[in-house]
Amino acid sequence: MTARQVQLIAYPSGRVGPENFRVAEVELPAPGEGEVLVRNQFTSCDPGMRLRLRESGPAGYFNSFPLNAAMDEILTVGEVVESRAEGFAPGDAVTHAWGWRDYAVVKAGQPSLGGVGTLAHIDTSLAPPEKFLGAVGNMALTAWVGLIDAAELREGDVVWVSAAAGAVGSLAAQIAKLRGHTVIGSAGSPAKVRYLLDELGLDAAFDYHDGPVGDLLRGAAPDGIDVYFDAVGGDHLQAALAALRPWGRIAMCGAISEYESTEPQPGPTNLFQAVANNLTLRGFRASAYLHRFPEAQRELAGYLAEGRLAYRETIVDGLENAPQALMRMLAGDTTGKTLVRVS
Ligand SMILES: NC(=O)c1ccc[n+]([C@@H]2O[C@H](COP(=O)([O-])OP(=O)(O)OC[C@H]3O[C@@H](n4cnc5c(N)ncnc54)[C@H](OP(=O)(O)O)[C@@H]3O)[C@@H](O)[C@H]2O)c1
């Protein structure tokens, strides 16, 4: 059969543009032994993909996307249409990592994205399929382990979450809030700040464009913070180092302010604060904490079922618009989880 896939045709320098991609029609072989054919329904846009749109990405991170070929290892959900793999049957709802295409032949049991993207059933009685790319999927795991394992969230902690209107940030902020913490969120527009205050119920929020981040954070948390959930790096990280109280902790989840830079960005100039205040800075990747997934998923699915979790999605229709969706997300023009509806 013929399938459509998005291919990268040139590595972008600076901002990603539509000229970096094309949609190609390719011949798809029938599934072999141990493989399934999946009709993809929703596919993910993740900031980390920007790091893979480089000829050579950060050492130790996921591989760069090759040119003029399918962009492998992008999370997606879909429905099995044909199966030659034990345990999978037509009609099964599944998640896997062969996104940014309409149909995929996927090998059962083949590890992908550090295990996060390995072909697996999804339990659609828990939540609709697309939520497995967000509120009860990898985003949930990332937010949960960032707070619980990386930041070792403790009773009474005051928590600051950056990119708090985004997929991971909105979950991290709400998990902390639902567990009884004082939570400050930051985001990139007045509308997002309203969302953080009115819909997510955060205690304080600011738009990081409104002045130096350190000043805005001091205004929102005059007595300082204990935990910083970092999605941004750069000036946000520097502001957190200045605001953290003794024994404070930073969960280093991402550094999106650097992803489209053409030059290496300088680190914080106040790193000594980590020594002065016995701080812990811990980087983490959700894929290293797969054993925590059932617990994280149970907690988030529980909140969702009880109607206590606000979770927005920005859904862009059409596989051909996947690059546009990625560009919009990187530019802050989406709220919550950014998804592409493939079919
Ligand atoms: N460690 C892990 O395992 C893991 C897993 C998934 C994601 N991540 C990381 O988590 C972070 C959030 O990912 P996500 O999927 O939830 O994306 P997201 O927050 O839904 O989207 C990214 C958001 O980042 C904000 N942003 C863009 N440029 C910025 C800048 N220069 N300064 C401040 N904010 C900026 C934008 O919102 P505004 O309008 O607020 O600017 C944008 O909406 C990323 O750093 C990502 O790499 C890490």
The ligand as a Tripos MOL2 file, in Angstrom:
@<TRIPOS>MOLECULE
LIG
   48    52     1     0     0
SMALL
NO_CHARGES

@<TRIPOS>ATOM
      1 N1         13.1020   15.4150   30.3810 N.am      1 LIG1
      2 C1         12.1350   14.8030   29.7170 C.2       1 LIG1
      3 O1         11.9590   13.5860   29.7620 O.2       1 LIG1
      4 C2         11.1970   15.6350   28.8960 C.ar      1 LIG1
      5 C3         10.0620   15.0640   28.2940 C.ar      1 LIG1
      6 C4          9.1820   15.8920   27.5940 C.ar      1 LIG1
      7 C5          9.4570   17.2550   27.4860 C.ar      1 LIG1
      8 N2         10.5950   17.7480   28.0660 N.ar      1 LIG1
      9 C6         10.8970   19.1860   28.0340 C.3       1 LIG1
     10 O2          9.8790   19.8420   28.7590 O.3       1 LIG1
     11 C7          9.6920   21.1520   28.2230 C.3       1 LIG1
     12 C8          8.2240   21.3450   27.8730 C.3       1 LIG1
     13 O3          7.8520   20.3950   26.8910 O.3       1 LIG1
     14 P1          6.3310   20.2790   26.4260 P.3       1 LIG1
     15 O4          6.2220   19.1010   25.5410 O.co2     1 LIG1
     16 O5          5.4700   20.3640   27.6030 O.co2     1 LIG1
     17 O6          6.1560   21.5730   25.5180 O.3       1 LIG1
     18 P2          5.1200   22.7770   25.7200 P.3       1 LIG1
     19 O7          5.3980   23.3940   27.0540 O.co2     1 LIG1
     20 O8          3.7500   22.3050   25.4500 O.co2     1 LIG1
     21 O9          5.5600   23.7580   24.5670 O.3       1 LIG1
     22 C9          6.7120   24.4900   24.6790 C.3       1 LIG1
     23 C10         6.4440   25.8610   25.3200 C.3       1 LIG1
     24 O10         7.6730   26.4540   25.6970 O.3       1 LIG1
     25 C11         7.4910   27.8500   25.7750 C.3       1 LIG1
     26 N3          8.6790   28.5560   25.2670 N.ar      1 LIG1
     27 C12         9.1790   28.5630   24.0100 C.ar      1 LIG1
     28 N4         10.2760   29.3320   23.9500 N.ar      1 LIG1
     29 C13        10.4690   29.8420   25.1860 C.ar      1 LIG1
     30 C14        11.4260   30.7390   25.7630 C.ar      1 LIG1
     31 N5         12.4280   31.2460   25.0290 N.pl3     1 LIG1
     32 N6         11.2910   31.0660   27.0710 N.ar      1 LIG1
     33 C15        10.2850   30.5670   27.8180 C.ar      1 LIG1
     34 N7          9.3460   29.7080   27.3370 N.ar      1 LIG1
     35 C16         9.4350   29.3660   26.0330 C.ar      1 LIG1
     36 C17         6.2590   28.1930   24.9280 C.3       1 LIG1
     37 O11         5.2260   28.6630   25.7890 O.3       1 LIG1
     38 P3          5.1440   30.2010   26.2570 P.3       1 LIG1
     39 O12         4.0260   30.8080   25.4800 O.co2     1 LIG1
     40 O13         4.8590   30.0840   27.7080 O.co2     1 LIG1
     41 O14         6.4470   30.8520   25.9300 O.co2     1 LIG1
     42 C18         5.8260   26.8480   24.3510 C.3       1 LIG1
     43 O15         4.4390   26.7090   24.3220 O.3       1 LIG1
     44 C19        10.6420   21.2710   27.0450 C.3       1 LIG1
     45 O16        11.8320   21.8900   27.4910 O.3       1 LIG1
     46 C20        10.9140   19.8210   26.6650 C.3       1 LIG1
     47 O17        12.1240   19.6570   25.9880 O.3       1 LIG1
     48 C21        11.4510   16.9710   28.7480 C.ar      1 LIG1
@<TRIPOS>BOND
     1     1     2 1
     2     2     3 2
     3     2     4 1
     4     4     5 ar
     5     4    48 ar
     6     5     6 ar
     7     6     7 ar
     8     7     8 ar
     9     8     9 1
    10     8    48 ar
    11     9    10 1
    12     9    46 1
    13    10    11 1
    14    11    12 1
    15    11    44 1
    16    12    13 1
    17    13    14 1
    18    14    15 2
    19    14    16 1
    20    14    17 1
    21    17    18 1
    22    18    19 2
    23    18    20 1
    24    18    21 1
    25    21    22 1
    26    22    23 1
    27    23    24 1
    28    23    42 1
    29    24    25 1
    30    25    26 1
    31    25    36 1
    32    26    27 ar
    33    26    35 ar
    34    27    28 ar
    35    28    29 ar
    36    29    30 ar
    37    29    35 ar
    38    30    31 1
    39    30    32 ar
    40    32    33 ar
    41    33    34 ar
    42    34    35 ar
    43    36    37 1
    44    36    42 1
    45    37    38 1
    46    38    39 2
    47    38    40 1
    48    38    41 1
    49    42    43 1
    50    44    45 1
    51    44    46 1
    52    46    47 1
@<TRIPOS>SUBSTRUCTURE
     1 LIG1         1 GROUP 0 **** ****
